[in-house]
Amino acid sequence: MFPLRDHNPSGRTPYVVYLLMAANILGYLWYSTSFPTDRSMALFYATFAAVPREIMMGEAPLTLLTSMFIHGGIMHLAGNMLFLWIFGDNMEDEMGHLPFLLFYLVSGVGATLVHVMSAPMSNVPLVGASGAIAGVMGGYLLMFPKARVDILIILIIFFRIIPIPAFIMLGLWLAMQFFGGLNADPNLGGVAYWAHAGGFFIGLALTVPLWLKRGGPRYWSRTHGQPPHPETTYSASRIPRVARNLPRRPSGPWGK
């Protein structure tokens, strides 16, 4: 099950999302070609990835930030950028550019710290933007629980794109992180499930002030959990054009 797009257009150009995607993609192209040997790449990760044992000892605190812009492979990068593209533009639209950037970074640092607490003596480096993007997804769930998200379902030879409410897609994703975390040893590497779950709840919590400013439960009542604007419509072609932007709105501390 892969999310492909949402039906929730943004009202302003998501410059921060573009900047974050460019930083991750260009960074990957640089370090994946600049360190051709396993040893040189290992030294790079040892310097810029977040190592829980070092964080617990108060060493290399900047890796809490640098690790968010390093990925372990092209598929790791591609998956994270897809999720950021789908959900990030709407959160940036609601928050405003600079508040969204701060929200993203705090979510990512918090997610890394949750992982560190789950395996405090681990020497396995942690890399990836997944924790920060999980925070974006948590905020999206609070603001737009019933926004439609198109997902690609692949069952052996069966392929189909279907729209489902965001709360179902994001709820299933969060459940996978919990079950994965319960069945995996964070000291052995692999997927950082607790970083994902932690980032999700941190992002949700950080979005509560914005949600309350919009009216809290009354906001949901007014919009029925849907985005407060018309959905994006897609053509019937197999590869539709996606219109991402609505007319510009005045900006403010929280995008209003």
C-alpha positions in Angstrom: 0.0 0.0 0.0 1.6 3.2 -1.2 0.2 6.7 -1.0 0.4 8.6 -4.3 -1.2 11.9 -3.7 -4.0 13.7 -1.7 -7.0 15.6 -2.9 -6.0 18.6 -0.7 -4.6 21.5 -2.7 -2.3 24.0 -1.0 -3.0 27.7 -1.1 0.6 28.9 -1.4 3.8 27.7 -3.0 5.4 25.3 -0.5 8.9 26.8 -0.6 10.1 25.1 2.5 9.0 21.7 1.3 10.9 22.3 -2.0 13.9 23.5 0.0 13.9 20.4 2.2 13.5 18.0 -0.7 16.3 19.7 -2.6 18.6 19.5 0.4 17.9 15.8 0.9 18.2 14.9 -2.8 21.3 17.1 -3.6 22.9 15.9 -0.3 22.3 12.3 -1.3 23.8 12.8 -4.7 26.9 14.4 -3.2 27.8 11.9 -0.5 26.8 8.8 -2.4 29.3 9.8 -5.1 32.0 11.4 -2.9 32.6 8.4 -0.7 33.2 5.4 -3.1 34.4 2.8 -0.6 32.6 1.2 2.3 35.2 2.5 4.7 34.9 6.1 3.6 31.1 5.9 3.7 31.2 4.4 7.1 33.4 7.3 8.3 30.9 9.7 6.8 28.0 8.1 8.7 30.0 7.9 11.9 30.5 11.7 11.7 27.1 12.9 10.7 24.6 10.2 11.7 23.0 10.2 15.1 24.5 7.4 17.3 22.4 6.8 20.4 25.4 6.1 22.7 27.1 9.3 21.7 24.0 11.3 22.2 23.5 9.9 25.7 27.1 10.8 26.5 26.6 14.4 25.3 28.8 14.0 22.3 28.0 15.2 18.7 24.8 17.0 19.5 24.7 18.5 16.0 24.0 15.0 14.6 20.5 15.4 15.9 20.1 17.8 12.9 22.6 16.4 10.3 21.2 12.9 10.5 17.9 14.2 9.2 19.4 14.9 5.9 21.2 11.6 5.3 19.6 8.5 3.9 20.7 4.9 3.6 19.8 4.4 0.0 17.8 5.6 -3.0 14.6 3.9 -2.0 14.9 5.2 1.6 15.2 8.7 0.1 12.5 8.3 -2.5 9.9 7.0 0.1 10.6 9.9 2.5 10.4 12.6 -0.2 7.1 11.1 -1.5 5.5 11.4 1.9 6.9 14.9 2.4 5.5 16.0 -0.9 2.1 14.6 -0.3 1.6 15.9 3.3 4.1 18.7 3.7 2.6 21.3 1.4 -0.7 21.5 3.3 1.0 21.8 6.7 3.2 24.5 5.3 0.1 26.2 3.9 -1.6 26.2 7.3 1.4 27.2 9.4 3.3 29.5 7.2 6.8 29.0 5.9 9.1 29.7 8.8 6.9 28.1 11.5 6.6 25.0 9.3 10.4 24.8 9.0 10.7 25.0 12.8 7.9 22.4 13.3 9.7 20.0 10.9 13.1 20.3 12.6 11.7 20.0 16.1 9.7 17.0 15.1 12.8 15.4 13.6 15.0 16.1 16.6 12.3 14.8 19.0 11.8 11.7 16.9 15.6 11.0 17.1 15.6 11.5 20.9 12.7 9.0 21.2 14.8 6.5 19.3 17.8 7.2 21.5 15.7 6.5 24.6 14.6 3.2 23.1 18.2 2.0 22.6 20.4 4.3 24.7 23.6 2.2 24.4 23.3 1.4 20.7 26.3 2.2 18.4 24.1 1.8 15.3 23.9 5.1 13.4 20.5 6.5 12.8 19.8 8.4 9.5 16.9 9.7 7.6 14.1 12.3 7.5 11.4 9.8 8.5 11.0 11.1 12.0 10.4 14.7 10.9 8.1 13.5 8.1 6.2 11.4 10.6 5.6 14.7 12.6 4.2 16.2 9.4 1.9 13.2 9.1 0.7 13.6 12.7 -0.1 17.2 12.2 -1.9 16.4 8.9 -4.1 13.8 10.7 -5.2 16.4 13.3 -6.0 19.1 10.7 -7.4 17.0 7.9 -8.6 13.6 9.2 -11.0 13.0 6.3 -9.0 14.4 3.4 -8.9 11.9 0.7 -5.6 10.2 -0.1 -5.1 8.0 -3.2 -3.2 4.9 -2.4 -1.8 2.2 -4.8 -2.7 -1.3 -3.6 -0.6 -4.1 -5.0 -1.7 -7.7 -4.3 0.5 -10.0 -6.4 -0.9 -9.2 -9.9 -3.7 -6.9 -8.7 -3.0 -3.2 -9.0 -5.5 -0.5 -8.2 -5.5 3.1 -7.0 -8.3 3.9 -4.5 -9.0 7.1 -2.5 -9.4 6.6 1.3 -9.7 9.1 4.2 -6.4 10.3 5.6 -7.2 8.9 9.1 -7.4 5.4 7.8 -4.2 5.6 5.8 -2.3 7.4 8.6 -3.8 5.2 11.3 -2.7 2.0 9.5 0.8 3.5 9.0 1.0 4.3 12.7 -0.2 0.9 13.7 2.5 -0.7 11.6 5.2 1.4 13.4 3.9 0.2 16.8 3.7 -3.5 15.9 7.1 -3.2 14.1 8.6 -1.6 17.2 7.3 -4.3 19.5 8.8 -7.0 17.3 12.2 -5.4 16.5 15.3 -4.8 18.6 16.3 -1.1 18.1 19.9 -2.1 19.0 20.2 -4.1 15.9 19.5 -1.4 13.3 16.9 -1.7 10.6 13.8 0.5 10.6 13.6 3.0 13.5 10.0 2.2 14.4 10.0 4.2 17.6 11.4 7.2 16.0 8.5 7.1 13.5 5.9 6.7 16.2 7.5 9.3 18.4 7.8 11.8 15.6 4.1 11.3 14.7 2.9 12.1 18.2 5.3 15.0 18.6 4.1 16.5 15.3 0.4 16.0 16.4 1.1 17.7 19.7 2.9 20.6 18.1 -0.1 21.1 15.8 -2.7 21.3 18.7 -2.2 25.1 19.2 -3.0 25.7 15.5 -6.0 23.3 15.6 -7.3 25.1 18.7 -6.8 28.5 17.0 -8.9 27.3 14.1 -11.7 26.4 16.6 -10.7 22.9 17.7 -13.7 20.5 17.6 -15.7 23.3 16.0 -13.2 23.4 13.2 -13.9 19.7 12.5 -17.7 20.4 12.8 -17.5 23.1 10.2 -15.4 21.2 7.8 -16.6 17.6 8.7 -12.9 16.7 8.9 -12.4 17.7 5.3 -10.0 20.4 4.0 -11.7 23.8 4.3 -11.6 24.3 0.5 -12.6 22.4 -2.6 -10.8 19.1 -3.4 -8.3 18.7 -6.2 -10.0 17.1 -9.2 -8.0 14.8 -11.4 -8.5 13.9 -15.0 -9.4 10.4 -16.1 -6.0 9.7 -17.6 -3.7 7.2 -16.0 -1.1 9.8 -15.2 -3.1 13.0 -14.3 -1.9 16.5 -14.0 -2.0 17.5 -10.3 -2.8 21.1 -9.6 -1.3 21.8 -6.2 -2.0 25.5 -5.7 -5.0 27.6 -4.8 -5.1 31.5 -5.0 -2.6 33.0 -2.6 -3.7 34.0 0.9 -2.3 36.6 3.2 0.5 35.2 5.4 0.9 35.5 9.2 2.6 33.9 12.1 0.5 30.7 11.5 -0.3 31.3 7.9 -3.4 33.4 8.6 
